[in-house]
Amino acid sequence: MIDTDFIVENTSKILETTPIDYLKDVKLAGSLFEDNCTTGAVSCVFTEFYVDHAEPLTALESFKMRRWCLGEVPEGHEFLVVLPV
């Protein structure tokens, strides 16, 4: 199970110190970060990478039947997962 509280508590600190340039100013998206999220996303970042998600979304559909807590991935976004290690 993904700990969404951990994601909320740690994402900003991680992104502030990341050495990856395009992630430094990325916009957080989804119901964990936006009060009025209407996209169905839970934890995403708006990377502006417009890639074809058809194949991964097809695989995700079969996984969602088991348990998926990160919602949808809107165009130009990528899922955001932060895990304790």
Secondary structure, DSSP 8 states (H G I E B T S, - for coil): ---HHHHHHHHHHHHHH-S-HHHHT-EEESTTT-TT--SSBSSEEE-------HHHHHHHHHHHTT---SB---TTEEE------
